[in-house]
Every structure is written in C-alpha cells, then in structure tokens.
Amino acid sequence: MAQILCALTRLFRSKPQSIGFFATREQATGYARRELGHLGKRIAVVNHLDGFAVYRIGGL
C-alpha cells in the first residue's frame, strides 16, 4: 500500500487524499466513478488487506 501511494505521489507530484474505504472492489469502483463525475479529478482504487481505498490524486 505504501509503495503504491509513493508511486502515485511521484507520478502526479502531489499527495493522494483518501476519500473512501470499502469492503469490496465493486463498491469502491462504483464510488470512484460517481466521484469522478462530480470532481473531475484523477481517482485511484487501491487494494488493502481488509478492503479497498479510493484516493483523489492531485489538485484541490
């Protein structure tokens, strides 16, 4: 998990912000798609040991 966040930070030059945590990938992906429509920002779904986190990448 830390390696993925480090790679995202290097790639997009800003710190990813956690915007949600879900038990299944389907829930996380659905939430990410809704947020992408609202925010218009880059969104990443990251696998954790106990679920899936959704991160907003870059900008305000």
Order of alpha helices (4+ residues) and beta strands (2+ residues): alpha-beta-alpha-beta-beta
